[in-house]
Amino acid sequence: MNIQNRLESDAARLPRRTLLRGLTRMAMAVGAAGMLPGALWAQGSDKPVRVILPVSAGSGTDGVARTMSQGLSKALGHPTVIENLPGAGGIPGTTQIVKGAKDGSVIGFVSNNHVVNPSVYKNVPFDAVEDITPIAVIGATPFVLVAHPGLTAKNVRELIALAKAQPGALNYGSSGNGTILHLAAEMFCSEAQVDIKHIPYRGAGPLTTDVLGGQVQLAVIAIAVAAPLVKAGSLRAIGVTSAARSPLLPDVPTVAEQGLPNYVIDGWVAVIGPAGMQKAEVQRIKAAVKSTVDLPEVRDALLVQGYRLKVTSPEETAAYFRTETARMAKLVKQANVKLD
């Protein structure tokens, strides 16, 4: 007798009252599960997880998400579909994360801009801390303060001396007003107390092209981009922006160790969801992120991109967002940046 026939036969032998009572309890259980959409969705559906990236394809955050995509699908038990929704500092894309379903079927990968935007833009339609569910920071990667080889300064001390001898004569490029690369360079100017002219570009690509060509003298760029150019002699590394040196450029000292001890700024990538997600679902996704990052092929690929990997808890992530939002607000004020 197959399982279906066995169940039908067993049901037929049950007293009618017992059978009805059992069916009622089952209906109540299904109803309760309906009020717990995350738990129900996680157990049975083949529905894909929407992974929203408020950045363009080819960006650092995009690279991290795509590196993790296959492993994350297996860990979650659902296929993941990456959606790039760039523009306006990532605000439209993040808005879609904030408005997404709270059952774990919508998550997002965000970076520094998430905590910068509230201070840069006048009208952000969500609260960067209260309107999201922080899940995990995956890791951080340093930037590098680089110079065109034609600039005489070879280190932080020489750059500061040159800038003070010629106030306003030097220039630095950034990937755009209010971007993390702009704020990282402005933070250097503030800590060093130097006047260096800012030239904004539309993205890191055009910026890198022009610092290579000498149209701008200085820039802060991602270490994954900077390392091969520095090793080839196309750019000169003045200092690494993190608290410790990077394995990608082990011979390049940090800016902090060259006399500006308070200068530390990194790029980072975090996983978030819409506010109101159930704690169990948040923990499930965080565990999936951690197990994916621990895969040797994923870990190696992220290390090559310059990341120091440490998957934080949801509580640690929330605290980090609050701290970074306040720190970036101070930098934005120093840089006098305000966008519509």
Buried (B, 14 or more C-beta within 10 A) or exposed (E): EEEEEEEEEEEEEEEEEEEEEEEEEEEEEEEEBEEBBBBBBBEEEEEEBBBBBBBBEEBBBBBBBBBBBBBBBBBBBBBBEBEBBBEBBBBEBBBBBBEBBBBBBBBBBBBBBBBBBBBBBEEBEBEBBEBBBBBBBBBBBBBBBBBBEEBEBEBBBBBBBBBEEEEEEBBBBBBBBBBBBBBBBBBBBBBBEBEBBBBBBEBBEBBBBBBBEEBBBBBBBBBBBBBEBBEEEBBBBBBBBBBEBBEBBEEBBBBBBBBBEEBBBBBBBBBBBBBEBBEEBBEBBBBBBBBBBEBEEBBEBBBEBBBBBEBBBBEBBBBBBBEBBEBBBEBBEEBEBEBE
